[in-house]
Amino acid sequence: MSELPVGTVIAEGNSGVDWDFDYRDFFENGAVALHLVSADGVILHANKAELDLMGCPAEEYVGRHIAEFYPDHEVIEDILGRLGRGEKIVRYPARVRASDGSIKHVEITSSGHFRDGKLINTRCFTVDVSDLELTRSELRRKESTYHQILDALPVAIYTTDADGTITYYNRAAADLAGRKPELGKDKWCVTFKLFTPDGNELPHDQCPMGIALKENRPVYNQRAIAQRPDGSFFPFQPYPTPIRDETGNLIGAVNMLLDLTERDRAEDVRNHLSAIVESSFDAIVSKDLNTMIKSWNHGAERLFGYTAEEAIGRSVTMLIPDDRQDEEPRIIERIRRGERVESYETIRRRKDGSLVPVSLTISPVRNAAGQIIGASKIARDITGTKESEQRIRMLMREVNHRVKNQYSVILSMIRETNKRADNPLAFERQVRERIMALSRSHDLLVSGDWKGVTVFELLLSQAEPFGSGERISMSGPTIVLNPNAVQHLGIAFHELATNSAKYGVLSGDEGAISVSWGISGSGAKRLFQLTWSERDGPKVQTVGQGGFGSVVLKRVAPEAVLGKGNLDYDERGIVWTLTTPLAAVEASLGSAD
């Protein structure tokens, strides 16, 4: 090699040291990779560390253009250009391709050797930083993962450096603040303006994050109010926490902002409802599914005589008389199914042992997950209502008595009129039987306070005069008929039973009568269907008396309940069917166990 490396020192004096030999030994066997490159980019020399780094012998490396070993051509062109202009390069990051094709990350430190202003060659120290770059890449990956996790969180989070300058914020923080902070510029907090809970403006450097950084400690259990650029406000609770390095030195802080808007709104609702419950005159009690009382308002104290301290923690069964203890398990079972019990009238016991009639409304109580955890119960004293009902019943009995008197008058008038008829006795008997059938239906309504009568009760009542209760099989759900349906279906049942007693099954010992009813359809289109079927009795000759029965069964009774009737008969018996909207026959009653 014609030229010594830049910096070679020629031995002077008689020191006995061969400086040229020592320099070359240092060049060849030094731990740092070093190579010389001509002004046109051809490799002139490379030491052992350089050859080891590139993984090739000198004859495969020296003499080749340096750019062949750089996969990023713009990088080596930049390096050679800067060296050619006399610049020094210090720790320039680059990638080199070894002889086996592997890529290594390196840092280049190089300078040029000039003579008379002309570049002669360059020397280049190459440091392998592949492991360091791998570590940096892993750190970048972890930081990216860390930011992705934080960005996905629904809670506002941001970080600052030790001086309070914001270095990162997630999407939730920007959404909550209503703005995008400027990284590297905004300080202390992501919000636009801050206020104390009592409404005083709070300087950003005095916010909890500022205190956490200045005092190097977490700041919890504080509230603040923030204003967005659009003028809206929101309450929040911050959780600023210092971040320290491995030596314990403060390097920044992280803050989480918990939006309290919904929690405060829910608290306001709870307080509002609590005020309503406490001021209610009705007894309002909550219990768990084990019947244990959880809350007890002033209305409950007035109604039952127990204070809240005496009632809470005890079973609600303390209010139930011994003969009604079976009510509570049924109520709890309905609550477990998510049902609401409305207008359930019953008796409860006060602290002094006295009994009080109450109307209960019971609703399921659910937790935040929607699971039923108990029930709320509203109890209303209906003593006055019961007294009024008793008076009404007395009046109804009086009306019933008077109506019956009117029936007697009508019967007398018919009897006198029929004296002049061709067959007055038969006419009188038929009319009397029909009026008595109407009277039986009327009696059932009165005994039920005119609320209604079940199909089963009505059938038994109309079949009783014929002594045929055991000859008629009945099947169907419990359906309470309204007064109009009771009166008209009662007449229809009477006509059917009368006809059977004269000409059909009830006139002898053969055959059977079956009455079945049910509900079909759903919603407002539900239908009530009833079938009177008489089979295997005497041979059928006629239906009804003089056609009146047929008129009742085919037209009068069905039309009165907005339905349709069909009467079929043959030698084996008769079948009467009624189909009508359920709403036209069913009584409107509140359900309760």
Backbone hydrogen bonds, N-H to C=O, Kabsch-Sander energy under -0.5 kcal/mol:
donor,donor_aa,acceptor,acceptor_aa,energy
8,T,5,P,-1.7
10,I,8,T,-0.5
15,S,12,E,-0.7
19,W,17,V,-1.4
22,D,18,D,-2.3
23,Y,19,W,-2.4
24,R,20,D,-2.0
25,D,21,F,-2.4
26,F,22,D,-2.5
27,F,23,Y,-2.7
28,E,24,R,-2.8
29,N,25,D,-2.5
30,G,26,F,-1.0
33,A,126,T,-0.9
35,H,124,C,-1.9
36,L,45,H,-2.5
37,V,122,T,-2.6
38,S,42,V,-3.2
39,A,120,I,-1.1
41,G,38,S,-1.9
43,I,64,R,-2.6
44,L,36,L,-3.2
45,H,36,L,-1.3
47,N,34,L,-2.6
48,K,28,E,-1.7
51,L,47,N,-2.2
52,D,48,K,-2.7
53,L,49,A,-2.1
54,M,50,E,-2.2
55,G,51,L,-1.6
56,C,51,L,-1.5
60,E,57,P,-1.2
61,Y,58,A,-1.4
62,V,58,A,-2.8
63,G,43,I,-2.3
64,R,61,Y,-1.5
66,I,41,G,-2.9
68,E,65,H,-1.9
69,F,66,I,-1.6
70,Y,67,A,-1.4
73,H,71,P,-0.9
75,V,72,D,-1.0
76,I,72,D,-1.4
77,E,73,H,-2.2
78,D,74,E,-1.6
79,I,75,V,-2.3
80,L,76,I,-2.7
81,G,77,E,-2.2
82,R,78,D,-2.4
83,L,79,I,-2.3
84,G,80,L,-2.4
85,R,81,G,-1.2
86,G,83,L,-1.8
87,E,82,R,-2.5
89,I,110,S,-2.9
90,V,88,K,-0.5
92,Y,108,I,-3.2
94,A,106,V,-2.5
96,V,104,K,-2.5
97,R,69,F,-2.8
98,A,96,V,-0.6
98,A,102,S,-2.7
99,S,54,M,-2.9
101,G,98,A,-1.8
104,K,96,V,-2.8
106,V,94,A,-2.7
107,E,127,V,-2.0
108,I,92,Y,-2.7
109,T,125,F,-2.3
110,S,89,I,-2.1
111,S,123,R,-1.5
113,H,121,N,-3.7
114,F,112,G,-0.6
115,R,118,K,-2.7
118,K,115,R,-1.8
120,I,113,H,-3.7
121,N,113,H,-1.1
122,T,37,V,-2.8
123,R,111,S,-2.0
124,C,35,H,-2.4
125,F,109,T,-3.0
126,T,33,A,-2.7
126,T,124,C,-0.5
127,V,107,E,-2.2
127,V,125,F,-0.5
128,D,126,T,-0.5
129,V,105,H,-2.5
129,V,127,V,-0.6
133,E,129,V,-3.2
134,L,130,S,-2.6
135,T,131,D,-2.2
136,R,132,L,-2.8
137,S,133,E,-3.0
138,E,134,L,-2.3
139,L,135,T,-2.5
140,R,136,R,-2.7
141,R,137,S,-2.6
142,K,138,E,-2.8
143,E,139,L,-2.8
144,S,140,R,-2.5
145,T,141,R,-2.9
146,Y,142,K,-3.1
147,H,143,E,-2.5
148,Q,144,S,-2.6
149,I,145,T,-2.5
150,L,146,Y,-2.4
151,D,147,H,-2.9
152,A,148,Q,-1.6
153,L,149,I,-0.9
153,L,150,L,-0.6
156,A,257,L,-1.0
158,Y,255,N,-1.9
159,T,168,Y,-2.5
160,T,253,A,-2.3
161,D,165,T,-2.0
162,A,251,I,-0.7
164,G,161,D,-1.9
166,I,186,D,-2.9
167,T,159,T,-2.4
168,Y,159,T,-1.3
170,N,157,I,-2.3
174,A,170,N,-1.6
175,D,171,R,-2.7
176,L,172,A,-2.5
177,A,173,A,-2.5
178,G,174,A,-1.6
179,R,174,A,-1.2
183,L,181,P,-0.8
184,G,166,I,-2.7
185,K,182,E,-1.8
186,D,182,E,-2.5
188,W,164,G,-3.0
189,C,187,K,-2.4
192,F,227,Q,-0.8
193,K,227,Q,-1.4
195,F,225,I,-2.6
196,T,200,N,-3.3
199,G,196,T,-2.5
202,L,194,L,-2.8
206,Q,203,P,-1.7
207,C,204,H,-1.6
211,I,207,C,-2.2
212,A,208,P,-2.5
213,L,209,M,-2.0
214,K,210,G,-2.5
215,E,211,I,-2.6
216,N,212,A,-0.6
217,R,212,A,-1.4
219,V,240,P,-1.8
224,A,236,F,-2.1
225,I,195,F,-2.9
226,A,234,F,-2.6
227,Q,193,K,-2.4
228,R,232,S,-3.0
231,G,228,R,-2.0
234,F,226,A,-2.0
236,F,224,A,-2.5
237,Q,258,L,-2.0
239,Y,256,M,-1.4
241,T,254,V,-2.8
243,I,252,G,-3.3
245,D,249,N,-2.3
248,G,245,D,-1.9
251,I,243,I,-3.0
252,G,243,I,-1.2
253,A,160,T,-1.6
254,V,241,T,-2.6
255,N,158,Y,-2.7
257,L,156,A,-2.3
258,L,237,Q,-2.4
258,L,256,M,-0.6
259,D,257,L,-0.7
260,L,235,P,-2.6
264,D,260,L,-3.0
265,R,261,T,-2.4
266,A,262,E,-2.8
267,E,263,R,-2.2
268,D,264,D,-2.3
269,V,265,R,-2.3
270,R,266,A,-2.7
271,N,267,E,-2.6
272,H,268,D,-2.4
273,L,269,V,-3.0
274,S,270,R,-2.7
275,A,271,N,-2.2
276,I,272,H,-2.0
277,V,273,L,-2.9
278,E,274,S,-2.6
279,S,275,A,-1.8
280,S,276,I,-0.9
280,S,277,V,-0.6
283,A,379,A,-2.3
284,I,282,D,-0.5
285,V,283,A,-0.5
285,V,377,K,-2.8
286,S,295,S,-1.3
287,K,375,A,-2.5
288,D,292,M,-2.0
289,L,373,I,-0.9
291,T,288,D,-1.8
293,I,314,R,-3.0
294,K,286,S,-3.2
295,S,286,S,-1.4
297,N,284,I,-1.6
301,E,297,N,-1.5
302,R,298,H,-2.4
303,L,299,G,-2.3
304,F,300,A,-2.7
305,G,300,A,-0.5
305,G,301,E,-1.8
311,A,307,T,-1.8
312,I,308,A,-2.6
313,G,293,I,-2.3
314,R,311,A,-2.2
316,V,291,T,-2.9
318,M,315,S,-1.8
319,L,316,V,-1.9
320,I,317,T,-1.3
324,R,321,P,-2.0
325,Q,322,D,-1.1
327,E,324,R,-1.9
328,E,325,Q,-0.5
330,R,326,D,-1.0
331,I,327,E,-2.4
332,I,328,E,-2.8
333,E,329,P,-2.0
334,R,330,R,-1.9
335,I,331,I,-2.2
336,R,332,I,-2.5
337,R,333,E,-1.2
338,G,335,I,-2.0
339,E,334,R,-2.5
341,V,362,I,-2.7
342,E,340,R,-0.6
342,E,591,S,-0.6
344,Y,360,L,-2.9
345,E,343,S,-0.8
346,T,358,V,-2.4
348,R,356,V,-2.3
349,R,319,L,-3.6
350,R,354,S,-3.2
351,K,304,F,-2.8
353,G,350,R,-1.7
356,V,348,R,-2.8
358,V,346,T,-2.4
359,S,380,R,-2.0
360,L,344,Y,-3.0
360,L,358,V,-0.5
361,T,378,I,-2.0
362,I,341,V,-3.1
363,S,376,S,-2.4
365,V,374,G,-2.6
367,N,371,Q,-2.4
370,G,367,N,-2.1
373,I,365,V,-3.0
373,I,371,Q,-0.5
374,G,365,V,-1.2
375,A,287,K,-2.6
376,S,363,S,-2.6
377,K,285,V,-3.7
378,I,361,T,-2.6
379,A,283,A,-2.9
379,A,377,K,-0.5
380,R,359,S,-1.9
382,I,357,P,-2.2
386,K,382,I,-2.8
387,E,383,T,-2.1
388,S,384,G,-2.1
389,E,385,T,-2.5
390,Q,386,K,-2.2
391,R,387,E,-1.9
392,I,388,S,-2.3
393,R,389,E,-2.6
394,M,390,Q,-2.0
395,L,391,R,-2.1
396,M,392,I,-2.6
397,R,393,R,-2.5
398,E,394,M,-1.9
399,V,395,L,-2.6
400,N,396,M,-3.1
401,H,397,R,-2.5
402,R,398,E,-2.3
403,V,399,V,-2.9
404,K,400,N,-2.5
405,N,401,H,-1.9
406,Q,402,R,-2.0
407,Y,403,V,-2.4
408,S,404,K,-2.4
409,V,405,N,-2.1
410,I,406,Q,-2.6
411,L,407,Y,-2.9
412,S,408,S,-2.3
413,M,409,V,-2.4
414,I,410,I,-2.6
415,R,411,L,-2.7
416,E,412,S,-2.4
417,T,413,M,-2.3
418,N,414,I,-2.8
419,K,415,R,-0.6
419,K,416,E,-0.5
420,R,417,T,-1.8
421,A,418,N,-1.4
427,F,423,N,-2.1
428,E,424,P,-2.8
429,R,425,L,-2.5
430,Q,426,A,-2.3
431,V,427,F,-2.3
432,R,428,E,-2.7
433,E,429,R,-2.7
434,R,430,Q,-1.9
435,I,431,V,-2.5
436,M,432,R,-2.6
437,A,433,E,-2.0
438,L,434,R,-2.1
439,S,435,I,-2.0
440,R,436,M,-2.4
441,S,437,A,-1.9
442,H,438,L,-2.1
443,D,439,S,-2.6
444,L,440,R,-2.0
445,L,441,S,-1.9
446,V,442,H,-2.2
447,S,443,D,-2.5
448,G,444,L,-1.4
449,D,446,V,-1.9
450,W,445,L,-4.1
451,K,448,G,-1.9
453,V,481,L,-1.6
455,V,479,I,-1.4
458,L,454,T,-2.1
459,L,455,V,-2.4
460,L,456,F,-2.3
461,S,457,E,-2.2
462,Q,458,L,-2.1
463,A,459,L,-2.0
464,E,460,L,-1.6
466,F,463,A,-1.4
467,G,464,E,-2.2
468,S,463,A,-1.4
471,R,468,S,-1.0
472,I,468,S,-0.8
472,I,469,G,-0.6
473,S,471,R,-0.6
473,S,513,I,-2.7
475,S,515,V,-2.0
479,I,477,P,-0.8
481,L,453,V,-3.5
481,L,479,I,-0.6
482,N,585,V,-2.9
486,V,482,N,-2.5
487,Q,483,P,-2.2
488,H,484,N,-2.0
489,L,485,A,-2.8
490,G,486,V,-1.8
491,I,487,Q,-1.5
492,A,488,H,-1.8
493,F,489,L,-2.9
494,H,490,G,-2.2
495,E,491,I,-2.4
496,L,492,A,-2.2
497,A,493,F,-2.7
498,T,494,H,-2.8
499,N,495,E,-2.5
500,S,496,L,-2.2
501,A,497,A,-2.4
502,K,498,T,-1.5
503,Y,499,N,-3.1
504,G,499,N,-0.7
504,G,500,S,-1.0
507,S,500,S,-0.8
507,S,504,G,-1.9
508,G,505,V,-1.6
512,A,535,R,-2.1
513,I,471,R,-1.4
514,S,533,S,-2.7
515,V,473,S,-3.2
516,S,531,T,-2.0
517,W,475,S,-1.8
518,G,529,Q,-2.0
520,S,527,L,-1.9
525,K,522,S,-1.5
526,R,523,G,-1.2
527,L,520,S,-2.6
528,F,580,T,-3.5
529,Q,518,G,-2.3
529,Q,527,L,-0.5
530,L,578,L,-2.4
531,T,516,S,-2.8
532,W,576,W,-3.1
533,S,514,S,-2.9
533,S,531,T,-0.6
534,E,574,I,-3.0
535,R,512,A,-2.2
536,D,572,R,-0.8
537,G,572,R,-1.1
540,V,571,E,-0.8
546,G,544,G,-0.7
548,F,545,Q,-1.8
551,V,547,G,-1.8
552,V,548,F,-2.2
553,L,549,G,-2.5
554,K,550,S,-2.7
555,R,551,V,-2.3
556,V,551,V,-2.2
557,A,552,V,-2.5
559,E,555,R,-2.4
560,A,556,V,-1.7
561,V,557,A,-0.9
561,V,558,P,-0.9
562,L,559,E,-1.3
563,G,558,P,-3.3
564,K,579,T,-2.6
565,G,554,K,-0.6
566,N,577,T,-2.4
568,D,566,N,-0.6
568,D,575,V,-3.0
570,D,573,G,-2.5
573,G,570,D,-0.7
574,I,534,E,-0.6
575,V,568,D,-3.4
576,W,532,W,-2.8
577,T,566,N,-2.5
578,L,530,L,-2.7
579,T,564,K,-2.4
580,T,528,F,-2.2
582,L,526,R,-2.3
584,A,581,P,-1.5
585,V,581,P,-0.6
585,V,582,L,-1.3
586,E,582,L,-2.7
587,A,480,V,-3.2
589,L,587,A,-0.9
